[in-house]
Amino acid sequence: MTLILPPPVTALLDRLTRAGHRAHVVGGCVRDLLRGVSPGDYDITTDALPEQMKMVFADCRTIDTGLRHGTVTLLYEGVPYELTTYRIDGAYLDSRHPDTVSYTRDLHLDLARRDFTVNAMAYHPATGLTDPFGGRADLAQRLVRAVGDPALRFAEDALRILRALRFAAVLDFTVEAHTECAMRAAAETLRHISAERVREELLKLLDGQAVGRVLLTYRPVLAAVLPELPGPDGLALTADAVTRLPTGTPLRLAALLQGTPDPAGTAARLRLDRRTAEHLSTLCAMAELPLPDTESQTLRYLSRYGVPACRDSITLGAAFAAARGRTEQPYRHWQSILERMLAEGRCYRLSMLAIDGEALAAHGIPRGKTMGRLLDALLEAVMAGEIGNTRQALLAHARRLAAAETP
């Protein structure tokens, strides 16, 4: 079998080989090449020790990213590549990382420590595919199967449970029966995994093409990290809505959180960045509100929540409406109003008013709290359609409001 590698990757393998070492591309890049998908990156495994790698690539910049585990990051032609020595992992005392590692010159032993068969393949153009655990056959059968004893694999690193679900969702694979049984039995060990790692796997899982099936099939497993997940009926609705939403956005996570009793608390526990957490909390709050059906209501929503939240709320609401078997028309109607008003440049923020505090002060309006109240009142009058957003109309209305406040 011949796999086409990029010239820089072939050059790295050749340099290690000419220096007397064995080297292969390994893991996800081999899996993707066999699937006919262009890999996002290439990892290299070699019998060269880290010090020997540095000697081979003395003319390149290297970074000791994982020296304790035999990994060196090489910057070659401006692209980072991870080079790792063949190794055998010691005991996993924290359900995440090996306490010790030992180096080996046996590629098969290195592949035996990996998580799933489809990730335990290596390739070199001269020697072809090395596949001691049947990864290629599992790839053809669309199976996620643990290497060796699945209970041991998950005991070593509980994050592999979420990785199995992520691969099932992203690749639309089925988890092999023994692997699934061990995964379910070990689900509670996911509580040892950091919120950051859980979040990253969860976000990738949610972007998968088979996310709906995975959410419903493995709810008891996911409940170990998301105990607030809705019950089977509620999750069925959420899963349907999730699959209707675009990937690569926070919307799928927003749909999942919408079914939980405390979306803000869940977002905080997942250690989402502040901006994303606030955006998702806003979307969940907006889901409880009635749809605006007038221009003034739309302007008020824009003023309070902003353009991105209003647009995302429409997309999210339409997805849930479709999941419930209802028409999306109310959301499309609001969308048409919203986009028309934005195109017209309608005013919904203080900064969009045709007059500001300086202009009001120049006409004798006192600064301070009075000024702030007047500006808010002017914005509300414009959004309600009571006055036009012109300097003359705003100044006249401000004088009337100021006179009314004067004892």
ZIBELBEL-V502956 format. One record per residue. RES is the residue in one letter. PHI is phi in degrees with one decimal (none if undefined). PSI is psi in radians with two decimals (* if undefined). Layout:
# ZIBELBEL-V502956
RES,PHI,PSI ; RES,PHI,PSI
This chain:
# ZIBELBEL-V502956
M,none,2.37 ; T,-117.7,2.19 ; L,-110.7,2.44 ; I,-88.6,2.04 ; L,-103.1,2.60 ; P,-61.7,2.55 ; P,-51.3,-0.74 ; P,-61.6,-0.63 ; V,-68.0,-0.76 ; T,-60.6,-0.67 ; A,-64.1,-0.68 ; L,-64.8,-0.78 ; L,-61.5,-0.74 ; D,-62.1,-0.72 ; R,-64.8,-0.72 ; L,-66.0,-0.71 ; T,-65.7,-0.76 ; R,-64.3,-0.45 ; A,-84.4,0.07 ; G,93.1,0.27 ; H,-110.9,2.78 ; R,-97.4,2.53 ; A,-154.8,2.56 ; H,-146.1,2.63 ; V,-76.9,2.61 ; V,-147.4,2.73 ; G,80.9,-2.37 ; G,-60.0,-0.58 ; C,-67.6,-0.65 ; V,-66.8,-0.78 ; R,-55.6,-0.82 ; D,-68.0,-0.69 ; L,-61.5,-0.71 ; L,-66.5,-0.47 ; R,-84.5,-0.09 ; G,78.7,0.38 ; V,-110.0,2.41 ; S,-72.7,2.13 ; P,-66.3,2.61 ; G,-76.0,-0.51 ; D,-155.6,2.98 ; Y,-127.4,2.19 ; D,-104.4,2.52 ; I,-120.9,2.33 ; T,-113.0,2.48 ; T,-150.6,2.74 ; D,-83.3,-0.04 ; A,-71.4,2.39 ; L,-74.2,2.78 ; P,-52.6,-0.71 ; E,-65.9,-0.62 ; Q,-71.4,-0.64 ; M,-58.4,-0.77 ; K,-64.1,-0.60 ; M,-68.6,-0.72 ; V,-63.6,-0.65 ; F,-112.4,0.75 ; A,-62.9,-0.41 ; D,-86.4,0.01 ; C,-116.6,2.81 ; R,-82.2,2.30 ; T,-122.0,2.63 ; I,-126.6,2.29 ; D,-81.3,1.20 ; T,-72.6,-0.59 ; G,-145.6,0.84 ; L,-58.3,-0.60 ; R,-61.3,-0.49 ; H,-109.7,0.29 ; G,82.0,0.32 ; T,-107.5,2.30 ; V,-124.7,2.34 ; T,-94.4,2.19 ; L,-109.0,2.26 ; L,-95.5,1.90 ; Y,-123.5,2.07 ; E,53.6,0.65 ; G,81.1,0.03 ; V,-113.8,2.33 ; P,-81.6,2.40 ; Y,-130.2,2.37 ; E,-92.3,2.18 ; L,-113.8,2.19 ; T,-130.0,2.36 ; T,-70.1,2.46 ; Y,-49.2,2.33 ; R,-148.2,2.85 ; I,-120.0,2.23 ; D,-82.5,2.49 ; G,-84.3,-2.74 ; A,-68.4,2.53 ; Y,-100.4,1.76 ; L,-88.0,-0.27 ; D,-116.8,0.29 ; S,59.6,0.44 ; R,-148.5,-0.85 ; H,-125.6,2.54 ; P,-68.5,2.40 ; D,-68.7,-0.60 ; T,-140.8,2.78 ; V,-133.7,2.65 ; S,-130.0,2.52 ; Y,-84.2,2.68 ; T,-141.3,2.81 ; R,-104.4,0.15 ; D,-103.2,1.94 ; L,-60.3,-0.65 ; H,-63.5,-0.65 ; L,-66.4,-0.62 ; D,-66.6,-0.76 ; L,-68.0,-0.49 ; A,-68.2,-0.33 ; R,-87.2,-0.08 ; R,-82.5,2.93 ; D,-74.6,-1.01 ; F,-125.6,2.68 ; T,-59.7,-0.62 ; V,-70.4,-0.24 ; N,-105.2,0.05 ; A,-109.6,0.73 ; M,-120.6,2.57 ; A,-130.7,2.75 ; Y,-146.5,2.43 ; H,-137.0,2.40 ; P,-56.2,-0.55 ; A,-81.8,-0.56 ; T,-109.5,-0.16 ; G,80.7,-2.69 ; L,-86.7,2.30 ; T,-107.5,2.03 ; D,-142.2,1.28 ; P,-74.0,-0.22 ; F,-117.7,0.23 ; G,77.2,0.52 ; G,-63.6,-0.65 ; R,-65.9,-0.71 ; A,-66.3,-0.72 ; D,-65.5,-0.59 ; L,-63.0,-0.75 ; A,-66.3,-0.57 ; Q,-90.2,0.01 ; R,58.8,0.90 ; L,-117.3,2.44 ; V,-100.9,1.93 ; R,-126.7,2.31 ; A,-68.2,2.60 ; V,-76.1,2.16 ; G,70.1,-2.40 ; D,-79.5,1.97 ; P,-63.0,-0.61 ; A,-61.8,-0.69 ; L,-67.9,-0.71 ; R,-60.4,-0.75 ; F,-76.9,-0.50 ; A,-67.9,-0.59 ; E,-66.4,-0.79 ; D,-147.2,1.81 ; A,-64.2,-0.45 ; L,-60.4,-0.39 ; R,-60.6,-0.43 ; I,-62.2,-0.85 ; L,-68.8,-0.58 ; R,-63.6,-0.67 ; A,-61.9,-0.75 ; L,-67.8,-0.66 ; R,-63.1,-0.79 ; F,-63.6,-0.68 ; A,-61.9,-0.69 ; A,-74.6,-0.81 ; V,-71.7,-0.75 ; L,-92.1,-0.11 ; D,58.5,0.84 ; F,-101.6,2.88 ; T,-103.8,2.45 ; V,-79.9,2.21 ; E,-57.9,2.56 ; A,-56.3,-0.86 ; H,-67.0,-0.64 ; T,-65.7,-0.73 ; E,-63.6,-0.74 ; C,-61.2,-0.78 ; A,-67.1,-0.63 ; M,-64.8,-0.78 ; R,-64.8,-0.69 ; A,-66.3,-0.52 ; A,-99.9,0.13 ; A,-55.0,-0.68 ; E,-63.6,-0.39 ; T,-69.6,-0.21 ; L,-62.9,-0.34 ; R,-66.3,-0.27 ; H,-83.7,-0.18 ; I,-86.5,2.47 ; S,-63.7,2.64 ; A,-60.3,-0.61 ; E,-63.8,-0.75 ; R,-70.8,-0.67 ; V,-60.2,-0.80 ; R,-59.1,-0.81 ; E,-63.6,-0.75 ; E,-66.5,-0.71 ; L,-62.8,-0.75 ; L,-63.6,-0.70 ; K,-68.0,-0.70 ; L,-59.7,-0.79 ; L,-64.1,-0.43 ; D,-83.2,-0.06 ; G,-72.6,2.67 ; Q,-69.3,-0.45 ; A,-108.0,0.50 ; V,-60.8,-0.66 ; G,-60.5,-0.83 ; R,-62.2,-0.73 ; V,-67.1,-0.74 ; L,-58.9,-0.77 ; L,-74.8,-0.70 ; T,-71.5,-0.62 ; Y,-115.8,0.54 ; R,-55.1,-0.78 ; P,-60.6,-0.54 ; V,-73.1,-0.82 ; L,-65.9,-0.47 ; A,-64.3,-0.31 ; A,-65.5,-0.52 ; V,-109.2,-0.30 ; L,-131.8,1.24 ; P,-63.5,-0.30 ; E,-85.4,0.10 ; L,-54.9,2.49 ; P,-65.4,2.88 ; G,-66.1,3.09 ; P,-53.0,-0.75 ; D,-66.6,-0.83 ; G,-64.8,-0.65 ; L,-69.6,-0.55 ; A,-61.4,-0.74 ; L,-64.8,-0.80 ; T,-61.5,-0.78 ; A,-61.6,-0.70 ; D,-63.1,-0.78 ; A,-64.2,-0.72 ; V,-57.5,-0.76 ; T,-67.6,-0.31 ; R,-88.2,-0.13 ; L,-96.0,2.66 ; P,-67.3,2.56 ; T,-80.9,2.92 ; G,73.0,0.25 ; T,-130.6,2.91 ; P,-75.8,-0.01 ; L,-65.6,-0.63 ; R,-67.3,-0.66 ; L,-68.3,-0.65 ; A,-60.0,-0.71 ; A,-63.8,-0.72 ; L,-65.5,-0.74 ; L,-69.4,-0.50 ; Q,-61.3,-0.44 ; G,-88.8,0.08 ; T,-102.6,2.73 ; P,-72.6,-0.42 ; D,-138.5,1.33 ; P,-55.9,-0.71 ; A,-64.3,-0.70 ; G,-65.6,-0.71 ; T,-64.7,-0.75 ; A,-60.5,-0.71 ; A,-66.3,-0.70 ; R,-67.0,-0.54 ; L,-80.4,0.00 ; R,57.2,0.75 ; L,-67.5,2.63 ; D,-64.3,2.69 ; R,-55.5,-0.78 ; R,-63.8,-0.78 ; T,-65.4,-0.75 ; A,-61.0,-0.75 ; E,-66.4,-0.69 ; H,-64.1,-0.78 ; L,-66.6,-0.69 ; S,-63.3,-0.68 ; T,-63.0,-0.77 ; L,-62.8,-0.71 ; C,-65.7,-0.65 ; A,-67.9,-0.70 ; M,-66.5,-0.47 ; A,-64.1,-0.36 ; E,-89.0,-0.10 ; L,-95.8,2.71 ; P,-71.0,2.65 ; L,-70.5,2.31 ; P,-69.2,2.39 ; D,-123.6,0.21 ; T,-131.0,2.89 ; E,-65.2,-0.74 ; S,-64.7,-0.68 ; Q,-65.9,-0.69 ; T,-62.0,-0.75 ; L,-63.1,-0.66 ; R,-66.5,-0.69 ; Y,-64.3,-0.73 ; L,-62.0,-0.71 ; S,-64.8,-0.71 ; R,-81.9,-0.72 ; Y,-109.4,-0.38 ; G,92.0,2.85 ; V,-64.7,-0.88 ; P,-58.1,-0.74 ; A,-66.5,-0.69 ; C,-65.0,-0.78 ; R,-64.1,-0.78 ; D,-67.0,-0.59 ; S,-63.1,-0.66 ; I,-63.0,-0.84 ; T,-61.9,-0.77 ; L,-66.0,-0.80 ; G,-63.5,-0.70 ; A,-64.1,-0.66 ; A,-64.3,-0.76 ; F,-69.0,-0.63 ; A,-61.6,-0.79 ; A,-64.6,-0.67 ; A,-63.6,-0.54 ; R,-85.1,-0.03 ; G,80.0,0.33 ; R,-102.7,2.91 ; T,-74.9,2.56 ; E,-89.6,-0.01 ; Q,-55.7,-0.75 ; P,-57.8,-0.63 ; Y,-73.2,-0.64 ; R,-69.0,-0.59 ; H,-64.1,-0.82 ; W,-63.1,-0.68 ; Q,-60.4,-0.71 ; S,-65.9,-0.69 ; I,-63.6,-0.82 ; L,-59.0,-0.90 ; E,-67.5,-0.63 ; R,-64.4,-0.75 ; M,-68.7,-0.63 ; L,-65.7,-0.72 ; A,-64.2,-0.57 ; E,-79.0,-0.15 ; G,72.1,0.55 ; R,-63.5,2.60 ; C,-84.5,2.21 ; Y,-141.4,0.08 ; R,-131.5,2.68 ; L,-56.6,-0.66 ; S,-67.2,-0.26 ; M,-92.9,-0.12 ; L,-63.3,2.56 ; A,-77.5,0.11 ; I,-144.0,2.65 ; D,-129.5,-3.11 ; G,-60.5,-0.64 ; E,-62.1,-0.75 ; A,-66.8,-0.68 ; L,-65.5,-0.73 ; A,-62.3,-0.64 ; A,-65.8,-0.33 ; H,-105.7,0.37 ; G,88.7,0.13 ; I,-79.8,2.17 ; P,-67.4,2.55 ; R,-76.8,3.10 ; G,95.4,-2.60 ; K,-61.7,-0.63 ; T,-61.0,-0.77 ; M,-61.1,-0.78 ; G,-61.7,-0.76 ; R,-63.8,-0.68 ; L,-64.9,-0.77 ; L,-63.3,-0.73 ; D,-61.8,-0.72 ; A,-67.1,-0.65 ; L,-64.1,-0.77 ; L,-61.9,-0.76 ; E,-62.8,-0.70 ; A,-65.7,-0.68 ; V,-66.4,-0.80 ; M,-65.0,-0.58 ; A,-78.1,-0.13 ; G,80.2,0.27 ; E,-77.7,-0.55 ; I,-139.3,2.78 ; G,-83.4,2.76 ; N,-87.7,1.15 ; T,-122.5,2.71 ; R,-59.7,-0.76 ; Q,-64.6,-0.80 ; A,-66.2,-0.69 ; L,-68.0,-0.74 ; L,-65.9,-0.71 ; A,-64.1,-0.74 ; H,-67.8,-0.66 ; A,-63.0,-0.70 ; R,-64.6,-0.70 ; R,-64.1,-0.75 ; L,-66.7,-0.70 ; A,-66.2,-0.69 ; A,-65.5,-0.64 ; A,-66.4,-0.51 ; E,-81.0,-0.33 ; T,-75.4,2.19 ; P,-59.1,*
